[in-house]
Amino acid sequence: MSAFFRRRLEDTIEHLITILDELDGDPDVEPETVEEQHDIEAEPGTPDRATLAFVLAETTRRYRKTYR
């Protein structure tokens, strides 16, 4: 890849990121990953346990990954 093409690609990516920031109004917005969707901040003094839905989803994900 030539230096010119790489620079053009970098500029295009930066331009597209700028457009997205203008559209959503938040320059730091990032989609939540599957793991982060279940990372709920616990109230002080509550037990640190995973929800049943998370446990089932994680078990299913690992099963599919293992037995594909």
Phi, psi and omega per residue, in radians:
M1 nan 2.275 -3.126
S2 -1.311 2.745 3.128
A3 -1.084 -0.647 3.131
F4 -1.100 -0.845 -3.119
F5 -1.113 -0.717 3.120
R6 -1.072 -0.771 3.139
R7 -1.108 -0.715 3.104
R8 -1.097 -0.721 3.127
L9 -1.124 -0.783 3.091
E10 -1.042 -0.777 3.130
D11 -1.103 -0.700 3.123
T12 -1.129 -0.753 3.123
I13 -1.090 -0.801 3.107
E14 -1.051 -0.707 3.124
H15 -1.098 -0.778 3.136
L16 -1.132 -0.681 3.084
I17 -1.098 -0.719 3.102
T18 -1.071 -0.726 3.109
I19 -1.096 -0.791 3.115
L20 -1.056 -0.735 3.118
D21 -1.072 -0.676 3.124
E22 -1.228 -0.620 -3.130
L23 -1.206 -0.777 -3.074
D24 -1.648 -0.186 3.065
G25 1.331 0.067 -3.128
D26 -2.300 1.887 -3.095
P27 -1.195 -0.263 -3.098
D28 -1.890 0.225 -3.098
V29 -1.226 2.344 3.069
E30 -2.447 2.463 3.109
P31 -1.173 2.570 3.097
E32 -1.336 2.368 3.045
T33 -1.352 2.901 -3.128
V34 -1.013 -0.698 -3.127
E35 -1.119 -0.692 -3.098
E36 -1.275 -0.397 -3.132
Q37 -1.121 -0.430 -3.108
H38 -1.803 0.043 3.111
D39 -1.520 1.352 -3.139
I40 -1.574 2.295 3.108
E41 -1.180 2.158 -3.123
A42 -1.395 2.585 3.037
E43 -1.222 2.530 3.113
P44 -0.997 2.338 3.107
G45 1.596 -0.114 3.113
T46 -1.570 2.614 3.130
P47 -1.117 2.554 -3.126
D48 -1.595 1.539 -3.101
R49 -2.291 2.618 3.076
A50 -1.416 2.622 3.086
T51 -1.295 2.761 3.122
L52 -1.057 -0.701 3.139
A53 -1.063 -0.721 3.125
F54 -1.153 -0.768 -3.129
V55 -1.064 -0.781 3.128
L56 -1.133 -0.749 3.139
A57 -1.119 -0.759 -3.136
E58 -1.166 -0.713 3.107
T59 -1.099 -0.760 3.114
T60 -1.108 -0.755 3.135
R61 -1.072 -0.802 -3.139
R62 -1.157 -0.665 3.118
Y63 -1.087 -0.806 3.140
R64 -1.117 -0.666 -3.135
K65 -1.158 -0.644 -3.087
T66 -1.342 -0.667 -2.996
Y67 -1.878 0.500 3.066
R68 -1.408 nan nan
